[in-house]
Amino acid sequence: MKRHPLAILLCTILLGASLVLSTAALAATDLPTPTGGTNFDYAWLKGRARHLAQQPYVDHAGEIPESLKNLSWDAYMQLAFDSEHALWKSDASLFRAELFHLGLFFKTPITIYELQDGKVKELDYTPDLFTYGKSGVKGKDLPKNLGFAGFRLRYHTDWTRDLVAFLGASYFRAVGGEMQYGMSARGLAVDTALPRDEEFPTFTHFWLEKPRPGSDTATVYALLDSPSVTGAYRFDIRPGQMLTMRVDAAVYPRKAIERLGIAPLTSMFMVGENDRRMNHDWRPELHDSDGLAMHNGNGEWLWRPLNNPPFLRFNAYMDNNPRGFGLVQRDQNFDHYQDDGVFYDKRPSVWIEPIGQWGTGFVQLVEIANLDETFDNIVAFWNPAEPVQAGQELLYSYNMYWGTNPPSQTKLGKVVDTFTGLGGVVGVIRKYYSQRFAVDFSGGDLAMIGKDTKIKPVLETSAGRIEITSVRPQHAINGFRCMFDVVPPDDTQNPINLRLYLEADGRPLTETWIYQWTPPAAGDRHLYNPGHLEKQPGAN
């Protein structure tokens, strides 16, 4: 996993003979499993989460042997699960489950159970489940109640590559038909982008339901816990060219939460065609996602290109009963990335499709300044408008789609490129600073537009002025390009919000492009006037 911003409280523990009491052992009393003929089900798990929310929070982070705490990345990668011990390997199952070892970033022991016909069996840690390579870790010296860091699922079409992995806090990732990991999702976000430390809830317990023979769906249950909230989750996972997850979440706040993030998505954006602020790498573009797509409750489709801003930016897009939102990698052209190692052109998009009525709230977007491609600096989630108070039960259900092309697509023309650069007119001396925007639209009915049809850009700005606006056909993409310059109103770096779509005869032809541009500092607004223009008659 690329980003591990886990707030860990390290405990001083008497290790004795290198032993440590793990969360797995504590959980035996804190979280009893159904007994006396009572079967495990989602209703039981919700009851446990509700009960836990009424108890003081107990943090077990860091309760692992010292030998696992300070491993390097290379050493941790040596701690490999032995696939011969994969769960359901000897059964007629289309799925297998493998476990992750504790260590490095993953210092909170997790309890994992196998679930069959409502009956629960805890999976015990034993050294023979793993190989240790050159890590320096001696498995025989580790406690038998150590616990695990998480798990992965694999599918019968390829037993060597991951289908989905749950690892670290409440993070998880999945793949579509490209079998390529990219961005991550989380169970819940708490107080993201507020002027204090963000809280990262943890999936502390998992129940892996044994798939029925021949079933193409795997079901996972999870218990979430943190200082502010507990939660019960169910994931129904169906592989395919577009992997689908049905998620049911029951959230129980321990206390009031200022900013609760439902269905949070986490991604990376460093360099793109629209933002080259950190363009020191030889590859032209570096990003897991290039835009936030939204389908509003009123039916409007919005496309918000992502940025790598010079400082943290937070945006909230109000909506009522949203139809969907997601972080999308629309650009799938290898030539635009030239990366034959991690393959940014194959990174999956993730689309959130609410089930039922989510009411009024906001799709919120956080963009953090990024210096390196290993840091996830983009977060998007749904934030309910109603205040979140202790003692509530908040129920959310949604479908998640992981893959190249989200299933929900506008029938209008879509934004396919956003280019930015210095404004002005070629060959004419620039007397003031402006920023050029070129937005390309393709798809929908755009390829059918005749040369006599007048295309009108509907363009708005929150500040400054717009000039040199044009719309022209782009035959290479069977679409149109709208170009315009924005002149900032002053020397400040106050963000400027832009909004654009194309119409003909009063009818929208495209989705709506929205953008937030931060003008450069006054001292960085270079005009780059060449000397031969400065010497022309009339030049100032």
N, C-alpha and C positions, 0 to 999 in steps of 0.2 A: 504494500500500500504506500502511496506516495506521501500522504499527509497524516501525521499522527499527533495532533495538538491536544494530547490527553493531559488533563490536570491531575497529576499524580501526587498523592500524599505518601511519602516514604515512611514506613514504620520501623522502629527499632525492635528487632525480634531476637530473642535468644534462640540461636540455631542449634545449639548442642551438636549432635552428630549430623550436621548439615540438614536437619529436618526443620520443617516449618508448617504451621497449621494453615491450611489453604481455605479459600472460599468454598471449595467443594465440600470440605468437612463441616464448616460452619453451616452450610446450606442444609445439611441433614436435619438440623433442628429449626433453622429459620424458615425453611420451605418444605414442609412435609408433602410427600406425594400421596395421591389418593390410595386409601387402604379400605379394608373391610367391605370389598365388593363395589366400592365407588370407582368408576372409570374416570380417567383423565379426559377432559374435553375443554373446549375454548371457554365455556361458561365457568368451569372450575378455575381456569387460569385467570380470568377476569376477577373472580372473587379473591384469589390470592393477591393480585396486584392492588385491588381496592384495600384489602386488609393491610398490606405492606405500606401503603400510602399513609396509614394512620399511625405508623410506628416511626421512631426516630431513624434517620438514615445512618447506616453503618457502611463505612468505606473500607474495602479490603484491598485497595490498590497497593502494589508493592510487596504483597505477602508471598514472595517466591524466594528460593535460595539465592544467595549472593552470586553464585556461579552463573546465574542466568541473567542478572541485571545489567551487566556491562559488556555484553557481547557486541562485537562489530556486526555490520550487515552481512559480511561474508561468512562469519562464524555462525550467525543465526541461520543462514541459508543451508548450512550443513545439517541442521536438525530436521531431517526429512522423514515424513511418515512412510512406513513400509506398506506399499499398496497391497501386499499379500494379506494384510489385516483389514482391508477396507470393509466397511459395513455393507452387508448384503452381497458380498462378492460371490458367495456360493449359492445364492438364491436366484430365482427366475425374475430378477428385477432389472429394469432398464436404467436404474440409478445405482451409484455407489457413493458412500460418504467417507471422507478422509479427514483427519484431525490435524490442527496446527499446534505446534509446541509453544510453550511459554518462553519468553525471553525478549531481549532487545526493547522495542517499543511496547511490547505486550506483556504487562506486568500484573494484570488483574486476572486471577484464575477464574475460569468459566466452568460451570457444571453443564454437562451434556448428557442427555438421556436418549435411549431408543424407546419408541412408542409403537406398540402393536396391539390392535384391538382394544384400545383404551387402557392397556397395562403398561406400566413404566418400569424401565430397567436402566439404572445409572451406568454410564460407561466409565470404567475405572482406568486411571492412568497406570500403565506398566511400561518399563523400559523397552520391552521387545516390540512395542508398537512403532518405535522410531529407530532410525540409524543416526549416528552422531558425527560421522566423518572426522574432519580435522578441527572440529569446534572446540575441542578441549573439555567438553562436558562429558562427565561419566554418568551414564543413565542409571547404573546400579546404585549410585549414591543419592539419587533423587527420591523424595518421599512418594509412597504409593498413592497418597491422596492429593497429589500435586494439582490436578485439574488440567485444563487445556486453554489455549488462546482463542480458538474458534474452529471452524470447519469449512470444508469445501464439498461441493457435489460435482460428480462427473456423470456422463451420459453414455449410453451404449454405443453411440455413433463414433465416439473417440474416448477411450478410457485414459488417455494420457494428458488431456487438456481439461481445464476447469470449465464448468458451466456457470457456477456461482460460488462466491466465497463470502463468509461472514467473519470479519477479523478486525478487531480494534474498536473499542467503544461500541457504538451501534452502527458502524460502517458496514456496507456490503457492496459487492460489485457482481455484475453478470455479463453474459455475452449473447449476442445474436448469432446469425449464421456465419458471420465473419470470424467467430471464435477469437475475438480480440478484446481484451480488457481496455478500458478507458476511464471515464469518469466514475464517481462513486455515488451511492445514496446513503442515507442514514435513517434510523428509525424516528428520530426526533431531534430538533434543534432548540436550544434554550438560550435566550439572550444573546443572539448573534449580532455582532457589530454595534454593541452598546459600549459606553465608556467604562467598562469593567471586564473582568475575565469572562469569557464564554464558558458555559457549562456543557459538558459532553456526557450525556446519559450513556449507560452501558447496558448491553444485553448480557445479563449475568447468568442466565440459564437458557438452554435450548432443549427442545424436544423434537427429535427427528423421527417422523412417522414412517414406518416401513411401508414402501409402496407396494400395492397389490401387484401380483404378476401381470406383466404386460401393460401396466398403467403408465401413461406418459406425463403424469403429474406427480410432483413430490410436494409434500406438505411439511412445513417447519413451523413450530411454535416458539415464541421467545418471551422472556420476562425482562422488562427494562426497568432500570433503577438509577436514581441520581438524587442529590440533595433536594431538588425541587419537585420531582415527579416520579411516578412509577407508571408502567404500562404493560399491557398484554397484547401480543401480536400474533397474527396468523398469516403465513405466506403460502400460497398455492402457486407453485412454479411449474410452468409448462414450457419446455424448450421448443425451439423452432427458428426459422429464419428471422422472425421477430419473437424473441423470448417474452413471455407474458407472466407477470406476477399479479395475482389478486392479493391485496393487502387489506387486512382488517386490523384496526388499531383501537384499543380502548385505553384512554389516557386519564390518569388520576393525579392531579396536582396535590403536593403536600402543602404548598403555599402559593400565594399569588405570583404569577409569572408575567413579566412585562412584555416579553416578545417570545411567543411560542411559535415554532416553525414546524408545520405539518408537511410530510412528504418532502423533506429537504434533499436537494441535489447538490453535489460538490464537484467542481471541475477545475480545469487549468486553462488559462489564456495568458500567453506571454507576448507573442508577436503575431499579427495578422495583416491582411492587406489594408485594413482601415487604421491600424495602430502599430507603428513601427518605432515607438519610443525606446524600446529596449532591443533594438535590432543589431546586436553585436554578434549573433550566431551566424554561421555560414548558411544555415537552412532558411529559406524565405519565410516560412510560417511555422509557429509552434503553438498548438492549442489542441485540447481534447474536445472542445465545443467552440463554435464560432457565434452562437446567438441564443437568445432566450425567445422562444416562440410561445404565444399565448392565444387561446381561443376564448374570448370573453363570453359571459353569460348572454350578452345581447347579440352574439353572433359575429362580432368583429374579430378579424385575425390581425395580430400584431407581430412584428419581427423587430427585435432589439439586438443589434450587433453588440458583442461583448468588447470590452476594452481592458487594457492594462494601465490604469490611471496612475498619476504621480502620487496620489494619496487615496485613502479609503473613500469609496463612494457607496452610498446607500440610496436605493430607489424603491418606492412602493407604488404599485399599480392597483388601484381600487377596482373591485369587481363584486358582482352578486351572482352566486351559484356558477362559478367558472366551469366551462366545458372541458378545459384542459390547459396544461402548460408543460414546458420541458426545456432542457438544455440540449441543443441540437448541433450536430456536426454536419452542416449542409455541404460544405466543400469537401468532396471526396476524390479530388484530382491529385494523384501522386506528384505530378510535376509542381504543384503549388507548395509541397512540403519537402520533397527530395529526401525523405527519411526512410531508409531501408532497415532500420533497427527496431524502432517502436511503432512505426506505421501509423502516423496520425491520420492518414487518409482512410483508415479502416476503423477508427474509433467509433463506438456505438453512440447513438443519440438515446436519450431517455425521455419518455413522454408520460405524464401523469394524467390519468383520466378519472376525475371524481365520480364516485358512485353515490347517488342520492343527492340531497340538497346540502351544500356546504354553507349556504347563507352569505352574508356580507363579510368581506375581508380584503386582503391584499396579497397579490403575488409580489414578493419582496426579493430584490436582487442586491447582492453585496459583491463589490469588485474591490480587490485589495492589490496594492502595488506589488509587482512580482519581479524578482531578479533572476529566477531560476525555474526551469521547467519541471523540477521535481516538487514544486510547492503548489498545492491546490489553492487558488486565490479567488475562485468564483463560487458563490453559494446562492441558491434560489429555493424558495419554499412558499407555502401558503400560511398566512398569518390571520387568524380570525379577528374580526373587529371587536367582538364582545370581550371584555376583560376576563382573564383567566384567574379563577379564584380557587383556594384550597377546598377540597371536598367535592369538587365537581366530577362528573363522569363525562368525558368528551369522546364521542364515537365517530370515527372516520373510516371509510372504506374507499379504496381506489384501485384501479388497474395501473400497473407499470409496464411499459413496453420498452424493451432494450433491443436496439438493432439499427440498421442503416437508415431506414425510412420509416418514421412514425406512422401509424395507421391512420391517424387523423390528419388530413391535408386539406388546405383551402383549394377551392376550385378557381380562385382568382389567380392572377399573376403573382409570383413570389419574388422576393429579393434574392438574387443569386450572388451579387457582389456589392461591396461598399468600399470605395477608394477615397482616400483623403490626401490632401497635400496643400501646398501653398497656392493661394488664389491669385487673381489678376489676369491680365490679357497678355498672351505671348507676344513679345516684340515691343511692348509698351512699358515704360518705366513705372514701377510701383511707387505710389506716394503714401500708402498706408497699408497696414497688415490686414489680410483676410485669409480665410481657410476655404479651400475648394473641396466640395463633396461631389462624388459621382456614384450614383446608385443605379444598378442594373436590375431590371425586372424581366422575368421570363415565365412562360407557362400561361395557363388559363386561356383566354381568347386573344392574347397579344399577337400570336402568329397569324391571326385572321384579319388584323387591322389593315385596311387599305391606305394608300398614300394620301387620299383625300380626307381621311378622318382626322379631326383635330383632337390631339391628345393634350389634356390640360393637367399640369401638376398642381395638386392642392398641398400647399407648403406653408408651414407655420414655424415661427421661432419664438422662444420665450424672452429673448433679449437680443440686442444688436439689430442689424438690418441685413436683408438678403438682396443680392444683386447678381447680375449675369446669369439668369436662369434660362435653361434650355431643355428641350426634350427631343431626342433624335432616335431613329431606329437603330437597333443593334442586330444586324442580320446574322452574325455569328452565333447568337444565342436565341434567335427568333423572338426577340423582345425589344425593349426600349431602355435607353439610358437617360436619366435626368441628372443634369449638372447645375450647380449653383455655388455661389460664394457667400460666406457669412462673415460680416465685419463685426467684431466684438465691440460693445458699447464703451468700454473704458480699458484701463490697464490692469484690472483685477483678473483673477483666475476663477471667478464665479462660473459654475457650470451653466451651459446654455442647452436647453432642450429643444430638439427639432422633431418635426412630424411631417410625413410626406406620403401621399399615395397618388396614383394616376387615375384620371377619369376621362370619359368621353360621353358627351350628351348628358351630363349630369349623373352618369352611372359609374360607380367604382369599377376599375379594371384590375386593381391589384390589392394585395394586403397593405396594411399601413406600416411603414417604416418609421420607427422612433429611435432617437439617438440622443446621447448626452455627450457634448463636447466640452472639454475644459481647455480654454485658451492658454497658450504658453505664457510664462511670466513675461513682464514687459521687456526685460533685458534679452529675452530669447526670441523676440519677434523680428527675425532677420528678413529683410526684403530681397536679398540676393539679386540686386540689380547688376547686370554685367556692365563692364566699363564702356563698351561701345554704345550702350544706350545712354549712359550718363553724358556722353560727348555729343549726343544728337542735338540739333537746334531745338530750343524750347524746353529742354530737360532742366529740371531744377536740381 
